[in-house]
Amino acid sequence: MSTLLQSLIDPKKNFLARMHMKAVSTRLRRYGLRYDDLFDQYESMDIKEALNRLPREVVDARNQRLKRAMDLSMKHEYLPKDLQAVQTPFRGYLKEMLALVERERKERDALGALPLYQRTLP
């Protein structure tokens, strides 16, 4: 990635990127979500495989956050302010595993091996 593009999307260097990150953080805190919760397992088989490789406790916590967010959304409510204050919307748990799965898939493709998974998404 070029340094110009990097400086445009880095919140530490660009005011607009910082404002966008703050707005996203506020929206995620209102529902008690983390940014990695927004990855859809039905969008990509790599995401589904990465979720399958994560520890069960991490996946269960993710599912609980998603259920709570859907419940709050259906009720047109937000988390109480004291709970919003303790949320950590940008603490990642999925990106490292997703990068590993994508790297393995690219390596398998380069070697001409069979895909790790041969399913299709519903």
N, C-alpha and C positions, 0 to 999 in steps of 0.2 A: 504494500500500500504506500502510495507516495506521501511525502511529508506534508504537502499541502492538504491532501485529504485527511490525513491524520490530525492535523491541527484544526481542521474544520469540525471534526466530530469529537474532539477531546474536550470534555466539560471544563477542564482546568485552564484551557487556552481560549475557548470560544464562549462568549456570553450567551448566545442563542442555544448552544448545546447544553450549557448549564441550566438555562431556563427550561428547556425541554426535559432534561433529566429530573429537575425538581417537580415538574408537572406530572411526569410518569410516576415518580416516587409518591406523590400525594395521592394519586388515583389508586395505586397498589396498596398503600397503607389503609385507605378507607375500607377496603375489603379484606385486608389481612393476607394479601398475596405476595409472592416473590416473583421477580421477573422470569425466572426459569419455569414457573408454573404456567406461563403463557404458551410454552411449546406444546403443540398438539401432537399426541402420539399417533393420530390417524393421518397426519400430514406426510410423515416420512417414516419409512421402516427403520432408518437409522435412529430416530428419536425413540421409537418403540423398543428397539434393541438396547439402547442406552438405559432406558427406564427399567428394563428387565435385569440389567446388570447391577443396578443400584441396590444397596441394602434395603431390606423389607421395611425397616423403620422410616427410612427417608421417603419411600414411595407412599407409605401409609400417611405420613405427615402431609405430603403433597395432596393426596386425595382428600384429607380432612380440610385443608385450606380451600381447595376448590369447592367442596360441598358447602362450607361456610359462606364462601363468596357468592355462590348461586343462591343460597337461602337469603342472604342479606339483599341481594339484587331483586329477588322476587318480592320481598317485603318493602322495597324502596327505602332501605335503611342503610346506615354505615356502622362500622364498629364504634364502640364508645371511644372518646378521645384518649382515655388513659391506655387503652389497648392499642390504639393507633400509634401512640408515642413509642411503644416498645417493639414495633414491627421493624424488620430488616429486609426491605424489598430488594436490595441488590446483593444479598448474600447468596452466591451461586452454589448449586449442588449438581447441576446437570451438564454444564458446558464442558468440563474436563472429560467426562465419560463420553459425551457426544463426539468430541474431537477424536478420542481414541477409536470409537466405532467407525467414524468416517475415514480415519487414517488406515484402519484395517481393511475397510471395503476398497479403498483406492489401491492398496497394496495387492489385494486379491485380484482386482481387475487388471493391474499391471502384470501380474504373474500368469494371468489366464486361468485362474482357479475358479471353481464353482462358487457362486454367491453364498454368503453365510446364511441367507434366508431366501427362499424362493416363493414366498407368499405374495399375495397382492392385497392391497388395502381394500376394505369393504366399500 
